[in-house]
Amino acid sequence: MVFSKLKAILGSGIQVDTLLHEKHVVPGGVLKGEVRISGAEVDAAVESVEIEFTALVEDDSKGEDAAGVVHDYFKTEISGKFDLAKGTAHPIAFEVQVPWETPFNNVEQRPLVGGMKLGVSTHLSLDQALDKGDLDWLTVEALPVHKAVWEALEALGFAFQETDLELGTIQGATVPFYQEVEFWATEGEFHGRVRELEVVFVVGEANTDVVFAADNSAELLAPDLNSTIRFSLPTAEPGDVTETVKAQLTQLLAQKGA
């Protein structure tokens, strides 16, 4: 269980504790917890309480060593207006869906290299003022479709290198960033034909689009079309996709002339 606290707001002495029942979640799953609001020095009128999902996103235009920027990409209200009497407490239990497009930073209990951080924060709106609490960092497990593509690439001789988040919206997505998962061809039939493969997932509840970019020197937001290919897989039950991935890679390299 994880606790975070908001500082006193507008001198009212209100304290907000957020308790997450579990920090390990999955896209499309449920995040459960409780927000405990207490300690007002005077009667107060709370306008709303929200849970917001956030991600630490790199900005390549500022250089590799630049600090990432926290981007809020989804929020949901867990309480509307209520009065908080002086010295009283007000607990709010919540269950919110983790957005399907939430990136993953863990595969089969293995944290991914790349320093990507994902989390949630609590917003309290009070007397037309808004205060955001500290972030609670989350571990987001890969979906079946992520794992299926990952396992297929490993079977074809690719090795995972790192993952990060980049600013920009891939076609079909709604969040203001995209996750790149980078693999290198270290052995097998694709070794020597492609060095670096970038993989992007545009996740939906039923189906997920997979984007492969092979040795692509352009940005994925405006790629060299000969260097990219896009295909769709079931999100929850993709099965063994090795032959599908192999066929897509073969087609991609053919259009590159590799």
C-alpha positions in Angstrom: 0.0 0.0 0.0 1.2 3.5 -0.9 0.4 6.8 0.8 0.8 10.3 -0.5 -0.1 13.6 1.1 -1.1 17.0 -0.2 0.1 20.0 1.6 -2.2 22.3 3.4 -4.4 24.2 0.9 -5.1 27.9 1.1 -4.3 27.9 4.8 -7.3 25.7 5.5 -5.2 22.9 7.0 -6.8 20.3 4.9 -4.8 17.1 4.5 -5.3 14.5 1.7 -4.0 11.0 2.0 -4.2 8.7 -1.0 -4.0 5.0 -0.4 -3.6 2.7 -3.4 -4.5 -0.9 -2.7 -2.1 -2.1 -5.3 0.6 -0.4 -7.3 0.9 -3.2 -9.9 -1.8 -2.6 -12.6 -2.5 -3.5 -16.2 -4.0 -1.3 -19.0 -7.7 -1.7 -19.0 -7.7 -3.1 -15.5 -8.9 -1.4 -12.3 -7.0 0.8 -9.9 -8.5 0.7 -6.4 -7.9 2.9 -3.5 -9.1 5.4 -1.0 -8.7 9.2 -0.6 -8.9 10.4 3.0 -9.6 14.1 3.4 -9.3 15.5 6.9 -8.0 18.2 9.2 -9.8 21.3 8.1 -9.3 24.2 10.5 -12.5 25.8 9.3 -15.6 24.6 7.5 -14.8 24.0 3.8 -16.7 23.3 0.6 -14.9 20.8 -1.6 -15.9 21.2 -5.3 -14.5 17.9 -6.6 -11.8 15.2 -6.2 -10.1 13.7 -9.2 -7.6 10.9 -9.9 -5.3 11.7 -12.8 -3.0 9.3 -14.7 0.4 10.8 -15.6 3.6 9.8 -17.4 7.1 11.1 -17.5 7.8 11.9 -21.1 11.1 12.8 -22.8 11.5 15.7 -25.2 14.1 14.8 -27.7 14.3 18.3 -29.1 15.9 19.3 -25.8 18.7 16.7 -26.0 19.2 13.3 -24.5 20.2 14.6 -21.1 17.2 16.9 -20.6 14.9 16.1 -17.8 11.5 14.5 -18.7 8.2 16.3 -18.3 5.3 14.9 -16.5 2.2 14.8 -18.7 -1.3 14.2 -17.5 -3.2 12.1 -20.0 -6.4 10.9 -18.3 -8.4 12.0 -15.3 -11.6 10.9 -13.7 -13.8 12.4 -11.0 -14.2 10.3 -7.9 -16.3 12.8 -5.9 -18.4 15.8 -6.7 -19.3 18.6 -4.3 -19.5 18.0 -0.5 -19.1 20.1 2.7 -16.2 19.3 5.0 -17.0 20.4 8.6 -14.2 21.7 10.7 -12.1 18.9 12.3 -13.9 16.1 10.4 -12.7 13.4 8.0 -14.2 12.4 4.7 -13.0 9.1 3.1 -13.7 8.4 -0.6 -13.2 4.8 -1.9 -12.6 4.6 -5.6 -12.3 2.1 -8.4 -11.1 3.6 -11.7 -10.2 1.9 -15.0 -6.6 2.2 -16.0 -6.6 3.7 -19.5 -6.1 1.2 -22.3 -3.3 3.4 -23.8 -1.3 3.4 -20.6 2.3 2.4 -21.5 3.8 -0.7 -19.9 7.0 -0.7 -17.8 7.1 -4.3 -16.7 7.0 -7.7 -18.5 6.5 -10.8 -16.4 7.7 -9.2 -13.2 10.8 -7.7 -15.0 11.1 -3.9 -14.9 12.1 -2.5 -18.3 15.3 -0.6 -19.0 14.7 3.0 -20.0 13.7 4.9 -16.8 10.1 5.4 -17.9 7.8 6.4 -15.0 4.1 6.1 -14.8 1.8 7.2 -12.0 -1.3 8.8 -10.6 -2.0 11.9 -8.6 -5.0 13.2 -6.6 -6.6 16.6 -7.4 -8.6 18.5 -4.8 -10.7 21.4 -6.0 -11.5 23.7 -3.1 -13.0 27.2 -3.2 -12.2 27.5 -6.9 -8.5 26.6 -6.3 -6.9 23.4 -7.4 -4.1 21.5 -5.7 -2.4 18.4 -7.0 -0.7 15.9 -4.7 2.6 14.2 -5.2 2.8 11.3 -7.7 2.3 7.7 -6.7 4.4 5.7 -9.2 2.8 2.6 -10.8 4.1 -0.6 -12.2 2.2 -1.3 -15.4 2.3 -4.9 -16.6 2.4 -5.7 -20.3 -0.9 -6.9 -22.0 -1.1 -10.3 -23.7 -0.6 -8.6 -27.1 2.5 -6.9 -25.9 3.9 -10.2 -24.6 3.0 -12.1 -27.8 4.9 -9.7 -30.0 7.8 -9.6 -27.6 8.0 -13.4 -27.5 7.8 -13.6 -31.3 10.6 -11.1 -31.8 12.8 -13.0 -29.4 12.0 -16.2 -31.2 13.2 -14.5 -34.4 16.5 -13.4 -33.0 15.7 -10.0 -31.6 16.9 -8.7 -28.2 15.2 -6.0 -26.2 17.3 -2.9 -25.6 15.2 -0.2 -24.0 11.9 1.6 -24.0 10.9 5.3 -23.5 8.1 7.7 -24.1 8.2 10.3 -26.9 6.1 13.5 -27.3 3.5 13.3 -30.1 0.4 11.4 -31.0 0.5 8.4 -33.3 -2.4 8.0 -35.7 -5.3 6.3 -33.9 -4.1 7.1 -30.4 -5.5 9.7 -28.1 -2.7 10.3 -25.6 -0.1 13.1 -26.3 2.9 10.7 -26.4 3.8 7.2 -27.7 5.9 4.4 -26.3 8.9 3.2 -28.3 10.1 -0.3 -27.5 13.5 -0.9 -29.1 14.9 -4.3 -30.2 18.1 -5.2 -32.0 18.5 -8.1 -34.4 21.3 -10.1 -32.8 20.9 -13.5 -34.5 18.6 -15.4 -36.8 17.5 -14.7 -40.3 17.0 -11.0 -39.8 20.5 -10.4 -38.3 22.5 -8.3 -40.8 19.3 -7.2 -42.6 18.0 -4.9 -39.9 19.9 -3.4 -37.0 17.3 -1.6 -34.9 13.6 -2.2 -34.8 11.3 0.2 -33.0 7.9 -1.1 -32.0 4.9 1.0 -31.1 1.6 -0.3 -29.8 -1.7 1.6 -30.3 -3.9 -0.3 -27.8 -7.6 -0.7 -28.0 -10.0 -2.8 -25.9 -10.6 -5.3 -28.7 -7.6 -4.8 -31.1 -4.2 -3.3 -31.0 -2.3 -1.8 -33.9 1.4 -2.7 -34.0 3.8 -0.4 -35.8 7.3 -1.6 -36.8 10.0 0.9 -37.8 13.2 -0.7 -39.1 16.4 1.5 -39.1 14.1 4.5 -39.4 16.0 7.8 -39.5 12.9 9.9 -39.5 10.5 10.6 -36.6 7.6 8.1 -36.2 5.2 11.0 -36.5 6.4 11.6 -40.0 8.3 8.4 -40.9 9.9 7.2 -44.1 7.0 5.0 -45.2 9.4 2.4 -46.7 10.8 1.9 -43.2 7.5 1.3 -41.4 4.6 -1.2 -41.4 1.4 -1.4 -39.4 -0.8 -4.3 -38.6 -3.5 -5.3 -36.1 -3.7 -8.1 -33.5 -6.4 -9.0 -30.8 -5.5 -7.3 -27.6 -6.6 -10.0 -25.1 -6.0 -13.3 -26.9 -3.5 -12.9 -29.7 -2.1 -16.4 -29.5 1.3 -17.3 -31.0 2.0 -14.5 -33.5 5.5 -15.5 -34.5 4.5 -16.3 -38.1 2.5 -13.0 -38.4 5.4 -11.0 -37.0 7.9 -12.8 -39.4 5.6 -12.1 -42.4 5.3 -8.4 -41.4 9.1 -8.1 -41.0 9.7 -9.8 -44.3 7.3 -7.4 -46.1 8.8 -4.4 -44.3 12.3 -5.3 -45.4 11.2 -6.0 -49.0 9.7 -2.5 -49.2 13.0 -1.1 -47.9 14.9 -3.2 -50.4 16.8 -4.9 -47.6 
